[in-house]
Structure formats: structure tokens, C-alpha cells
Amino acid sequence: MDDRGGVFTGEKLLLATGGTPRRLPFGGDQIIYFRTLNDYRRLAKLSETCQDFAVIGGGFIGSEIAAALVMNGKQVTMLFPEDGIGALPFPHDLSQFLNGYYRAKGEQVLAGELLTGLEVVKGRPVLHTQSGTDVVADAVVAGIGILPNIELAKQAGLQVGRGILVDENLLTSQPDIYAAGDVAEFFNPALGKRLRVEHEDNANTMGRMAGHNMAGASEPYHHLPFFYSDLFELGYEAVGELDSRLATVSDWEEPYQKGVVYYLNEERVRGVLLWNVWNKISAARQLIAEPGPFKLADKAQLKSALAI
């Protein structure tokens, strides 16, 4: 049933409800929560006439937007509570390198800053921080994550956790109802745990398989999604668990310019970050599926397993 009173029926149902951006408790429409095509169009329009931008968040979205704006000749101030860009997925030294790298590109990087409010002064938004710093900009963009849209599933009595729980065929706890994409929480055999992944590869691959299974196939979703990003001249692909709290082994061909970071837990590889290293995602997936043991001190063993 929709909000206009329409009723729709079918034999199978797919929930691909995605997520809603996390929002700050202030700022209202002064903040662009970068998520939709309209958000992009609004930011693109502002970039035609505005020069100074504030970007809230140092993660996946924030780091990409900040780099893109500077590459388009804009002045950018980044603000985030962590001590470095990409501090949650990247090892500490790499995150700190990115702080300096972005500053060298002309960005003002305000790490460790907690926002307390936003007010409009003479037509321009002003961000206030807990440390007492005020940031004046022409426009403010935020990329601080999303919340999965599970309300419809909960209303229907489906099992939910961090997302809508699905089995290996992407079927929910109710017959004939499937879920896919950002909102679906699935079990991955290689990692031996449930995941909820917010990225293009997962959405495309899972959506396609959900369609197959709704049409009568019985294909298990054992795919371990990868993700990627470009940060100025730097680019990376990654697969598995990228969590800076895990033990990491960095194998740099050129420090912070080209190399591989391995994430280990209990002598198994749980994630692989390919930093300006390409065409190794399949090998990284195979490495994550290997039982090991892999030793933290043995870079040669890891490099050999990845066939680099």
C-alpha cells in the first residue's frame, strides 16, 4: 500500500529500499547530504558561482567530494571527529599521510573537530565546533553515512538486524519476499560473518542475483563485494574487512603511493587494500578465503599468496 491509497499485489516482492543519510541535529537545508542525483545537481550548480566549501566527514564520501571540489578549483575545509582522513578503514600512518596530502593540495583539514551548530550570517553558513573554531563557507556538504531503510520490513514482521536479514538465496524470513542492496544483511562464507555493504558492486551483483532467484533460480549469494575510490592522483580498490582496529601489514612498493595493506585477525587475512595496485581483486578474494595461517611478520608469504 502506498501513501496515496494505492494497493499493489504480486507473487514475489523485492525490498531494495536502500538507506537514508544520517543527518546532523542542526543546519536543516543548509547542508547538502550527498546521496541523490538532485544532491549532485545542487552541488554542481553551487560550484558554478561559489568558491568556499565546507565538507563534513572524512570517510568514503567526504574524502571523494573534498578532492573533487579542489580539482575543480574550489577552496575546501574538511571537518571530522577522527584524527585522520579514512581513519576508520585505513592504518593510522596512511590516514595521517592523507591529512598531509590533502593539505598539500590546498585543503584545510580540521581533524578531531566535533560540530556543535550552524547559523547563517550575512547569507553564508557558519559552522561552529566544540573547540571554538568557526568555519565560514558558501556551501556545506556532508557525507556521514546512512541508516538502512528497514521500517517497511519491520512493519511486515521480517527479521532485521543491522539490515534486513536474508539467507544465501537473498530470501527474507517471510516466503516470497527478498531483499538486496544497501539494506540487506547477508552471510559471507569467506569471512564467516554477516555483512551489510553500501557500494555499487554489492548492489549490482546482489540485485541481479535476487532477480534470478525471484524468477525461479536458486543461486547462493557468496560474493564478497569490493569497493573503490579515487583521491586526487591516488586510487584504490579494496575487498573484505577494512577496519583499522585489526592487525595490519603494509607492503609498500613506494610508501603511500603504491602498495598493499593486509588486514589480519587470528592469522587469517580478513581484508585487502590495493593502493594504486590494479587487477588483483580476484586474487584478494581467494586470499581472504584461505584458512592460513598467515604471520604478521611474513610479508613474503602474503605477497606470494596474492601473486604480486
MODA-V465743 format. One record per residue. N is the residue number from 1. RES is the residue in three letters. SS is DSSP state (H for helix, E for strand, L for the rest). Layout:
n=N res=RES ss=SS
n=N res=RES ss=SS
This chain:
n=1 res=MET ss=L
n=2 res=ASP ss=L
n=3 res=ASP ss=L
n=4 res=ARG ss=L
n=5 res=GLY ss=L
n=6 res=GLY ss=L
n=7 res=VAL ss=L
n=8 res=PHE ss=L
n=9 res=THR ss=L
n=10 res=GLY ss=L
n=11 res=GLU ss=L
n=12 res=LYS ss=L
n=13 res=LEU ss=E
n=14 res=LEU ss=E
n=15 res=LEU ss=E
n=16 res=ALA ss=L
n=17 res=THR ss=L
n=18 res=GLY ss=L
n=19 res=GLY ss=E
n=20 res=THR ss=E
n=21 res=PRO ss=E
n=22 res=ARG ss=L
n=23 res=ARG ss=L
n=24 res=LEU ss=L
n=25 res=PRO ss=L
n=26 res=PHE ss=L
n=27 res=GLY ss=L
n=28 res=GLY ss=H
n=29 res=ASP ss=H
n=30 res=GLN ss=H
n=31 res=ILE ss=E
n=32 res=ILE ss=E
n=33 res=TYR ss=E
n=34 res=PHE ss=L
n=35 res=ARG ss=L
n=36 res=THR ss=L
n=37 res=LEU ss=H
n=38 res=ASN ss=H
n=39 res=ASP ss=H
n=40 res=TYR ss=H
n=41 res=ARG ss=H
n=42 res=ARG ss=H
n=43 res=LEU ss=H
n=44 res=ALA ss=H
n=45 res=LYS ss=H
n=46 res=LEU ss=H
n=47 res=SER ss=H
n=48 res=GLU ss=H
n=49 res=THR ss=H
n=50 res=CYS ss=L
n=51 res=GLN ss=L
n=52 res=ASP ss=E
n=53 res=PHE ss=E
n=54 res=ALA ss=E
n=55 res=VAL ss=E
n=56 res=ILE ss=E
n=57 res=GLY ss=L
n=58 res=GLY ss=L
n=59 res=GLY ss=L
n=60 res=PHE ss=H
n=61 res=ILE ss=H
n=62 res=GLY ss=H
n=63 res=SER ss=H
n=64 res=GLU ss=H
n=65 res=ILE ss=H
n=66 res=ALA ss=H
n=67 res=ALA ss=H
n=68 res=ALA ss=H
n=69 res=LEU ss=H
n=70 res=VAL ss=H
n=71 res=MET ss=H
n=72 res=ASN ss=L
n=73 res=GLY ss=L
n=74 res=LYS ss=L
n=75 res=GLN ss=E
n=76 res=VAL ss=E
n=77 res=THR ss=E
n=78 res=MET ss=E
n=79 res=LEU ss=E
n=80 res=PHE ss=E
n=81 res=PRO ss=L
n=82 res=GLU ss=L
n=83 res=ASP ss=L
n=84 res=GLY ss=L
n=85 res=ILE ss=L
n=86 res=GLY ss=L
n=87 res=ALA ss=L
n=88 res=LEU ss=L
n=89 res=PRO ss=L
n=90 res=PHE ss=L
n=91 res=PRO ss=L
n=92 res=HIS ss=H
n=93 res=ASP ss=H
n=94 res=LEU ss=H
n=95 res=SER ss=H
n=96 res=GLN ss=H
n=97 res=PHE ss=H
n=98 res=LEU ss=H
n=99 res=ASN ss=H
n=100 res=GLY ss=H
n=101 res=TYR ss=H
n=102 res=TYR ss=H
n=103 res=ARG ss=H
n=104 res=ALA ss=H
n=105 res=LYS ss=L
n=106 res=GLY ss=L
n=107 res=GLU ss=L
n=108 res=GLN ss=E
n=109 res=VAL ss=E
n=110 res=LEU ss=E
n=111 res=ALA ss=E
n=112 res=GLY ss=L
n=113 res=GLU ss=L
n=114 res=LEU ss=L
n=115 res=LEU ss=E
n=116 res=THR ss=E
n=117 res=GLY ss=E
n=118 res=LEU ss=E
n=119 res=GLU ss=E
n=120 res=VAL ss=E
n=121 res=VAL ss=E
n=122 res=LYS ss=L
n=123 res=GLY ss=L
n=124 res=ARG ss=E
n=125 res=PRO ss=E
n=126 res=VAL ss=E
n=127 res=LEU ss=E
n=128 res=HIS ss=E
n=129 res=THR ss=E
n=130 res=GLN ss=L
n=131 res=SER ss=L
n=132 res=GLY ss=L
n=133 res=THR ss=L
n=134 res=ASP ss=E
n=135 res=VAL ss=E
n=136 res=VAL ss=E
n=137 res=ALA ss=L
n=138 res=ASP ss=L
n=139 res=ALA ss=E
n=140 res=VAL ss=E
n=141 res=VAL ss=E
n=142 res=ALA ss=E
n=143 res=GLY ss=L
n=144 res=ILE ss=L
n=145 res=GLY ss=L
n=146 res=ILE ss=E
n=147 res=LEU ss=E
n=148 res=PRO ss=E
n=149 res=ASN ss=L
n=150 res=ILE ss=L
n=151 res=GLU ss=H
n=152 res=LEU ss=H
n=153 res=ALA ss=H
n=154 res=LYS ss=H
n=155 res=GLN ss=H
n=156 res=ALA ss=L
n=157 res=GLY ss=L
n=158 res=LEU ss=L
n=159 res=GLN ss=L
n=160 res=VAL ss=E
n=161 res=GLY ss=L
n=162 res=ARG ss=L
n=163 res=GLY ss=L
n=164 res=ILE ss=E
n=165 res=LEU ss=E
n=166 res=VAL ss=L
n=167 res=ASP ss=L
n=168 res=GLU ss=L
n=169 res=ASN ss=L
n=170 res=LEU ss=L
n=171 res=LEU ss=E
n=172 res=THR ss=L
n=173 res=SER ss=L
n=174 res=GLN ss=L
n=175 res=PRO ss=L
n=176 res=ASP ss=L
n=177 res=ILE ss=E
n=178 res=TYR ss=E
n=179 res=ALA ss=E
n=180 res=ALA ss=L
n=181 res=GLY ss=H
n=182 res=ASP ss=H
n=183 res=VAL ss=H
n=184 res=ALA ss=E
n=185 res=GLU ss=E
n=186 res=PHE ss=E
n=187 res=PHE ss=E
n=188 res=ASN ss=E
n=189 res=PRO ss=L
n=190 res=ALA ss=L
n=191 res=LEU ss=L
n=192 res=GLY ss=L
n=193 res=LYS ss=E
n=194 res=ARG ss=E
n=195 res=LEU ss=E
n=196 res=ARG ss=L
n=197 res=VAL ss=L
n=198 res=GLU ss=L
n=199 res=HIS ss=L
n=200 res=GLU ss=H
n=201 res=ASP ss=H
n=202 res=ASN ss=H
n=203 res=ALA ss=H
n=204 res=ASN ss=H
n=205 res=THR ss=H
n=206 res=MET ss=H
n=207 res=GLY ss=H
n=208 res=ARG ss=H
n=209 res=MET ss=H
n=210 res=ALA ss=H
n=211 res=GLY ss=H
n=212 res=HIS ss=H
n=213 res=ASN ss=H
n=214 res=MET ss=H
n=215 res=ALA ss=L
n=216 res=GLY ss=L
n=217 res=ALA ss=L
n=218 res=SER ss=L
n=219 res=GLU ss=L
n=220 res=PRO ss=L
n=221 res=TYR ss=L
n=222 res=HIS ss=L
n=223 res=HIS ss=L
n=224 res=LEU ss=L
n=225 res=PRO ss=L
n=226 res=PHE ss=E
n=227 res=PHE ss=E
n=228 res=TYR ss=E
n=229 res=SER ss=E
n=230 res=ASP ss=E
n=231 res=LEU ss=E
n=232 res=PHE ss=L
n=233 res=GLU ss=L
n=234 res=LEU ss=E
n=235 res=GLY ss=E
n=236 res=TYR ss=E
n=237 res=GLU ss=E
n=238 res=ALA ss=E
n=239 res=VAL ss=E
n=240 res=GLY ss=E
n=241 res=GLU ss=L
n=242 res=LEU ss=L
n=243 res=ASP ss=L
n=244 res=SER ss=L
n=245 res=ARG ss=L
n=246 res=LEU ss=L
n=247 res=ALA ss=E
n=248 res=THR ss=E
n=249 res=VAL ss=E
n=250 res=SER ss=E
n=251 res=ASP ss=E
n=252 res=TRP ss=E
n=253 res=GLU ss=E
n=254 res=GLU ss=E
n=255 res=PRO ss=L
n=256 res=TYR ss=L
n=257 res=GLN ss=L
n=258 res=LYS ss=E
n=259 res=GLY ss=E
n=260 res=VAL ss=E
n=261 res=VAL ss=E
n=262 res=TYR ss=E
n=263 res=TYR ss=E
n=264 res=LEU ss=E
n=265 res=ASN ss=E
n=266 res=GLU ss=L
n=267 res=GLU ss=L
n=268 res=ARG ss=E
n=269 res=VAL ss=E
n=270 res=ARG ss=E
n=271 res=GLY ss=E
n=272 res=VAL ss=E
n=273 res=LEU ss=E
n=274 res=LEU ss=E
n=275 res=TRP ss=E
n=276 res=ASN ss=L
n=277 res=VAL ss=L
n=278 res=TRP ss=L
n=279 res=ASN ss=L
n=280 res=LYS ss=L
n=281 res=ILE ss=H
n=282 res=SER ss=H
n=283 res=ALA ss=H
n=284 res=ALA ss=H
n=285 res=ARG ss=H
n=286 res=GLN ss=H
n=287 res=LEU ss=H
n=288 res=ILE ss=H
n=289 res=ALA ss=H
n=290 res=GLU ss=L
n=291 res=PRO ss=L
n=292 res=GLY ss=L
n=293 res=PRO ss=L
n=294 res=PHE ss=L
n=295 res=LYS ss=L
n=296 res=LEU ss=L
n=297 res=ALA ss=L
n=298 res=ASP ss=L
n=299 res=LYS ss=H
n=300 res=ALA ss=H
n=301 res=GLN ss=H
n=302 res=LEU ss=H
n=303 res=LYS ss=H
n=304 res=SER ss=H
n=305 res=ALA ss=H
n=306 res=LEU ss=H
n=307 res=ALA ss=L
n=308 res=ILE ss=L
